[in-house]
Amino acid sequence: MRSCLLLLLLFLFRLSYADDVSRDDDSPKTPGCSNNFELVKVKNWVDGVEKKSVVGLSARFGAVLPSNAIEALRLPAVMANPPDCCAQSTSKVSNSIALAERGECAFTAKAEVAELGGASGLLVINDKEDLYKMVCTENDTSLNIKIPVVMIPKSAGDAIKSFLAKGKVELLLYSPKRPVVDFSEIFLWMMAVGTILCATLWEDYIACEPSDERYNELTRKDLPSAAAANKDDSETLDISAKGAVVFVISASVFLVLLYFFMSSWFIWVLIVLFCIGGTEGMHICIVTLILRLRRNCGQKTINLPLIGEVTILSTVVLLFCIVFAIIWAANQSASFAWIGQDVLGICLMITVLQMARLPNIKVAAVLLCCAFVYDIFWVFISPLIFHESVMIAVARGDNSGGAAIPMLLRIPRFFDPWGGYDMIGFGDILFPGLLVSFSYRYDRSSKKGILNGYFLWLLLGYGFGLFLTYLGLYLMDGHGQPALLYLVPCTLGVIVILGWRRGELRDLWDYDRKNPSTDVSAIA
C-alpha cells in the first residue's frame, strides 16, 4: 500500500513548479515613454477613515510615482464627466485624482484630457484585457504626459466609486520597490538543502534502529522478525532506468491532461493525496524522533479492532498527525497555512527519500536527464505549441478557479511590500535528493572521508544550483525558471566529473549492479 502511494506521489511531485511566475511585455518603447510597467499601491480614505489598499498597474507613459508613501501626495478623488474621460470633463478635476472608466479611447487620450483639466493623476477602471494599450505607439514619440496614469481592476474601481457615493474619498498613489534579496529566499534555500541533508543522514543519526522499527507505523507486534525484515526490504524501491523513462513520459501526458481538464475538484483530490502522504510522513518522523530521545516510550501496546496489537505512542501520534492535516486542509487560505504545508511536505519528502533510492549513476543519469528535458520543454518550448507555458499555467491553477497545487514548499516574502510567496516544487528537491542520498551510501560503502567522497560536494552543488535558480529569476526579471535546468548540472555534473577525475566513474556507473532491485516500472 505504501509503495503504491509513494509512486503516485512521485508521479505528482513533478507537476508542481519551483519558482515565482510573472509576465513580461515586449511592447515598443519610445523616447517619450521610457518607464516600464510598475505595480502601484492605491491607498484610500473615506471621510478620513482608511480603507483597504488597492493594487494597480502604471502605464508606460506619464510621471513616475514615488517609491515611498511619505513622498506621495494625498489628494481627493473625483469621478470624471464624461465617465470615460475621452472628452473634456465638465466636473472639476484640478488638484485631484480623476477616476475614469475604460471606454473606447486610448489611454494616452484620457491622460491628455485629465492633464488639461488640471488633474494631478488619472485612475482608470479597466474591465478589458487590453494591457498592451497602456504603452506608447510609433506616433507618440512626442508624448509628454506629466501626470501618473494607473489602471486598476473593475472590482477595485467599483469599490472606490461606491465610496464616492458615501462621502469624501482621498487617494494616495506610490510604487514601492521590491528588495533585491528577501530573507524568505534564504529561508527557502535553507529548507530545501536542510531537507536533503536531514533525509540523507536520517537513518544513521536520527533513527533508532534500521530494522523493524524503521518506519514506526501501526503494525502488528506479533509478526515474525523475518517477516518484518522482509516487509522493510519491500518498502525500499530501487528506481530502474526503464522506470525513470516511463515516469517522465507519464508525467508529461498527465501534465497535458491537467492543462486541458484541470478543475477545482481535481485539485482537492491532490490535496487529499498530499494530506495522506504528509500524515504518514509526519507520523514516521515524529515517532522516530521520540524513540530517539526516549526509546522506552514505544514499549506499551494496545489491541485495536481489525489491526491488532499496536503501540500507544504510534496510535497517539497518528491521531495528532491526522488532526494536523485536516486543520491545514480546512485553512489553506489563512495567512499561517504555509507553516502546515511546509511541515507536512518536509516530513513527506524525508520519508520518500528513505523509501526510494537510485542504485547507480546510470539510472541517476537517465532520471535526471529526462527530468532536465521535461522541465525545459514544458516551461520554455511548450509556449510554441500551446501559446503559453503549460507548466506555469498548471502551477498557477489558471484552469482551476485559482486553486493551487499543494506539492511545494512556500514561505511568505516578509520584507517585500507587495507580499507574495517564494516557492519550490517537491520534485526539485526529491530528484537531486535521490542522487545526494546515493552519494552518501556510496561513500559509506567505499569508506570514503568527507573531502575525498562525493556527498559533501553534491550537497554543495545542490545549494549552488538553487542559488543559480534564484539568480536566474532575478536576471530574467521574474520569469519562471525551471529549477532542474540549474540543479541537474550542479549535481549530476559534479559527481560525473569527480568520478572521471578520480577514476571511479565506471564503479559509480555499475554500482549495486549485483544486488537485486525492485523495478519501479513493473510496479507502476
N, C-alpha and C positions, 0 to 999 in steps of 0.2 A: 504493500500500500504506500509506504513512504517513498519507495523508489519511483513509483508512478507519479506521485506528487512532485518529486524532485525534477523529473523530466519535464512535466508540464510547466513548472515554474521556470526552469531553464529556457524553455521554448518561448515564454512570455517576457523574460528579462530583456531580450534584445529589442522589444518593442518600445521601451522607454528611452527617451532621448536625454543626452547628457547635459546639454548646455542651454543657456538662455537663447531666446529666439527673437529677432527683430527684423524689421523690413527696411530696405534701403530704397531710395528713389533716384532714378537716373535722369530725371527731367533736366532740361537745359538750364545752365546758369549764365546770366549775362551781367555786364558791368553794373547795371542799375539795380540788381538784386542778388547780391553775393552771399547773403546769410542762408544757412541751412534750416531745415525744419527743426524746431525745438519744442519740447514739451513745456507747457505753461500751466502754472498753478493760478487759479482764479479764486481768490478769497472773496467772500461776500458777507455783507451785513444787512439786516433788515431792521430799521429803526434802532440802530446801534447794537443789535444782538447778532453775534457772529453765527453763521450757518456753516454747513459742511462745505469744504472747498471742492471746486470743480477742476478737472484736468482738461486742458485744451491743447491745441497744436498751433504754433505760429506759422504764418506764411513765409515764403522765401523772399518777401519784399517787406519794406516798412522798417520802422525803428526796432532796434534790438532791445529786448527787455532786460532790466537789471536782474542779477542773479541773487540778490538779497531782498527780502521783503521790506527791510528798513529803508532801502533806497527807492522803493516804488511809491507812487502816489496813490492815495485812496480817494477815488473820485465817484461822484454819483452816476448811476446808470439811467439811461433814457432810451425808451423804445423809439426807433426811427419811424418816420412817417413820410412816405410810404414804408411799410414794414420791411420790404426787401432792400431798401436804401439804394435803389437803382436810379432814382431821380432826386433832385434837391429836396431835402427834408423840410417839412413845414413845422416840425417841432423843434424846440430849442435844444441843440446838442452841444453847444460850446462849453468848453471846460468840463466835459463829461465823457463817459464811455458809451458810445452808441451801440445799441443792441439791434441786430438786423437778422431777418430770415434769409434763407439761401436765395430764393428767387431764381431768375434765369440769367441775369447779367454776370459778368466776370467779377472775380474778387477784386481785381485791380480797379474796376469801375466803382465798386462800392467804397473802396478805400478813398478814392479821389473825392467822391461825393461827401463822405464823412469828414474828410480833412477840410474841404471847402466850407463846410458848415461849422468849423471850429472845434470839432470833436478831438479829444486827446487820445482816443483809441477806438477800435472797432471790434466788436464781438459778434461773430457770425454763427447763427444756429444752423447746423448742417444736417440734412436728412437724406443726403445722397452720397454715393461712393465716388466722389469726384475730387480726391485729394490732389490729383495732378493739376487741377485748375488753380491751385494756390501758388503756382510758380509763374515766372515771367515767360513771355513768348518772345519770338525774334523781333517783334515790333515794339517791345517795351524797353529798349536799351536806354532810353532817356527817362525812364520812370524814376521818380524821386519822391516816393511816399515817405513822410516823416512821422507818421503815427504807427503804433503797433497794430497788427491785424491778427486776430486769434480766432480759430474755429473751434467750436465746442459741440458735443453730441446733442441731438434733439432732446433727449431726456433731461439733460442738464439745462438746456436753454428754456425748456418749458417750465422747469422749476424756478428759474430766475424770473420768467415772465409772471408766474403766479405770485412771486414775492413782490413784484412791482405793483400788482393789483392790491396788495395788502398795506403797503407803506413805502417809505423811502429806502431805496436799495443803494448801497455803496459797494464798489468793486475795487480790487487791488490785483494787478497783474505782475507776475515776476516769473523768472525761469531759473530755478536753482540748478546748479551743476552737479553732476554725479561725481563722486570721488574716483580717482584713478584706480585705487585699490580699496576694496571694502573688507573689513575684518571677517565678514561672512565667507569670503573666498578662502581665506587662510584656514578658518574652522572646517570648511568643507574638504579642503585638501587634507587636513589632519584626520578627519573622519574616514576618508577613503583609504589613505595609507595605513591608518591605525586598524581598520577593519581587516585588511590583508595581513598585516603583521600579527594581529591577535589570532586570526583563524589559522595561520601557519604554525604558530607556537602553542596553540591551544592544547593539543594532546600531550605535549611534553612538559609544559609548565603550569597548566591550569587543571586539566582533567586528572582525577584521582587515579583511575585505572583504565588501561586501554582495552579491557576485556568486556565482561557482560554488563558493567555499569557505564559503558562508554557514552551511551545516549541518555541513560537515566529516564526512560519513558515509562508509561504504565504497562508493565509486562508482568506476566505470571512469575512468581518466585519459585514455582515447582518445576520449571523447565530444567532438563539435564544440562550440565555445564557444556557438554559437547554441542548440544543443540543450540545453546545460547551463543557459543562461539561461531557456529556456522551462520547463525542469524546475523551476527555483526558483519561477517565477511560478505554476506549477500547484500548488506546495506551500503557497501563501498563499491562504487561504479567506476570502472576504468573506461574512459571515453575512447572509442576507436576512431580511426581515420575516416572510415565509411560513415560512422555515426555523425562525425563532425560535418561532413558534406551534406548529409541528409538533413541535419538540424538546420543549417543555414538556408538551404533551399526551401524547407518547410516554413521557416520563419519569414522568408520573402513572400511566399504565397499567402501566408496568414496576414502579413502586413498589408498587402493589396486588398484582401477581403475586408480588413478593418477600415481601410481608407474609403471603400465604397459603401460598406454596410454598417459602420460603427454607429451605435446609438447609446443612450444613457443606460439602458438596461444591460447592455453588454459590459459597460464599464463597471456596473455593480457586480457582474459575475467575476470580473478581475479583482474587484475589491474583496469579495468573499474568499476567493482563492488566496489572495495576499494575506487576509486575516488568518486563514487556516495554516498556511505556511509560517507566517510570523508567530502565531501562537505556539506551534510546535518548536520553532527555533528558540523562542524566548524561554519556553519550558525547559528545554535541554540546557541552555546556558545558565539559567538561574539555579537549577538543581545541581549542575556540575560545580558552580561556584560555592554553593552552600556546603556540598560534600567536601570540597577542597579545604574549607575552613573548619567544618565540624563533621567529620566522617561518620560519627555515631548517629547523626540525625537521620540517616537513611535506614536504620535497623527496624523500626517499628512498622508493622503492616496491619492492614485491614482486609476483610473479604468484601468484594463488591459483586453484585449480581452480574452474570454473563462474563465478567472479566476475571474474577477470582481474587487471589491474594496479591495486593499491591502495597507499596509503601505509602505511609501517611504523608510524608514530605512531598512525594511526587504528585499525589492527589490534590493537596492544598495548593501547590504551585501551579498546577494545571488550571484549577478553577480561577486563580488570580490572573493568569495569562488570558483566559477566555474573556473575563470581565474587562481586562485592559483593552483587548482588541475590539470588543463591542463598543466600549466608550469612545475609542478613536473613530470607529466607523460612523458612529452617530454624531460626531462633532468634527467632521472633516473641514468644514468651513470656518471653524474657530481659529483665532489667532495662535493658539497653542498647539494646534493639531500636528504641526510639523515635528514636535517632540515625539509624540507617539508613533508617527510614521517612521521616523529615523530609528527609534528603539527597536520596533518590530523588524524593520529592514536590515539593520546591522546584525541582529540575532539570527535572522533567516540566512543571511549570506555567510555568517560564521559556520552555521550548520551545513549549508550546501558545500562549502569548501572542505568540510570534514568528510562528506559523503561521496563527492565526485573527485576524480583525480585524472591527471594526464600521465600515461605510462612512460612516455619518452618524448623527445624533441620532434620526432617525425609527426606524431599526432598533434603536438602543440603547433607545429608549423602549418599543418592543414587547417586546424580550427581557427587559429588567429589570422592567417592569411585570408581565409574565407570571410571571417568577420570583418576584416580590414576592407575587403572589396565591397562587402554588404553595406557597411557604413557609408563609404564614399559614393556608391551608386545611388542609394536611396536618399542621400542628402543633396548631392551636387548634380547627379546625372538625371535623376527622375523628373526634375522640372522640365527637361526637354521633351518628355513623353506625356506627363500628366499636367504640365503647365504650372506646377508648384511642387515643392519638396514633399514627397509622401511621408517621409519620416517626421518632418516638422509638423505637418498637418495632423498626423495621428497623435503625436506627443502633446500638441496644443488642445486636442479634443475638438477640432473645428466642426466635425460632423456629429458630435455627441452632446450638443447643448452646453458646451463649455466644461463638461466633466473631464477630470484629468486622470490619467493612468497612474496608479499608486506605486509602480515599481521603480522608485527613485528615491534618493536621499535629497533633502532640501533643507535650506536654512535661510531665514529672513535676512535681507540686507539692512542691518541695524542702523548703519550710518548713512544710508542712501536716502535723500529727501523724497525720492519717488517710491521708496519701498520695493516690494517685489521679493523674489527668491532666487538664490543661486542653487542649481540642481545638478546632480549627476546620476545617470541611469545605473541600475544594478549591473547590467551587462558590462559596463565599462570598469567595474570593479571585479566582477567574477571571472571574466575571461583572462585578463592579465593575472588575477589572483591564482588561478589554477596553475599557471606557469611558475609563479613565485613559490607556490607550495611544492611543486615538483623539484625546483632547485634546492629547496631545503631538505627534502627527502634524499636527493642525490648526494648533497654534501654530507649528510649523516652516514649514509651507507658507504661513502668513499672516505669517511673520516677526515674531511677537509676542515680547515680552520675558517675563521671569519673572512680573512683577507684573500686567501687563496681559493675560496669557494665561490659559489655563484649567487647564493641567497642575498647577501648584502648588496651586491652590485645590481641585481634585478630589482630589489626594493627601492634602491636609489634611482634606478632607471624609471621605475613607475612614477615615483614622485616628481622626477624631472619632466616626464611626459605629460603629467597632469598640469604642471606649471606651463608647459608649452601650449596646452589646450587653452588655458585662460589668456595667455599672451596672444594666441591667435584670435580669440574673441575680441580682445582689445584692439589689435591692429586691423581687424576686419570690421570694426565699428559695430560690434554686437551681433554680426551674422552668426547663425547657428553653426557650430563646428562639430564634425564627427570626431569624438574623442579618441577612438581607436586609430584614427589617422596619425596621431602622435604617440599613443601608448604602445602600439604594436612594434614600431621600430625601436622604441626605447626599452622594450623588454625582450622580445624575441630576437631583435637585432643584437642586443647586448650579449645574450647567452650564446648565440651562434658565433659572434666574433671572438668572445673569450674562449669558447671551446675550440675554435680553429687555431687560435694563437697558442693554446696550451696543449694542442694535440689530442684533445679529448672529445672532439666533435662526433666521431664515429661511435664512441661509447655512449654519449648522450643521445645520439640518434636511435640506437638499438637498445637502450637501457630497458630492463624489465621485460625483454622480449621472451625470455624463457618462462615467465610466470603467466599462468592462465588469467585471462581478464574477461570481464563481462562486457559483451558488445552492446553498447547503448542503442545502436540502430536496430538490433534484434529485439530488444525490449520495447523500443518505441513502436 
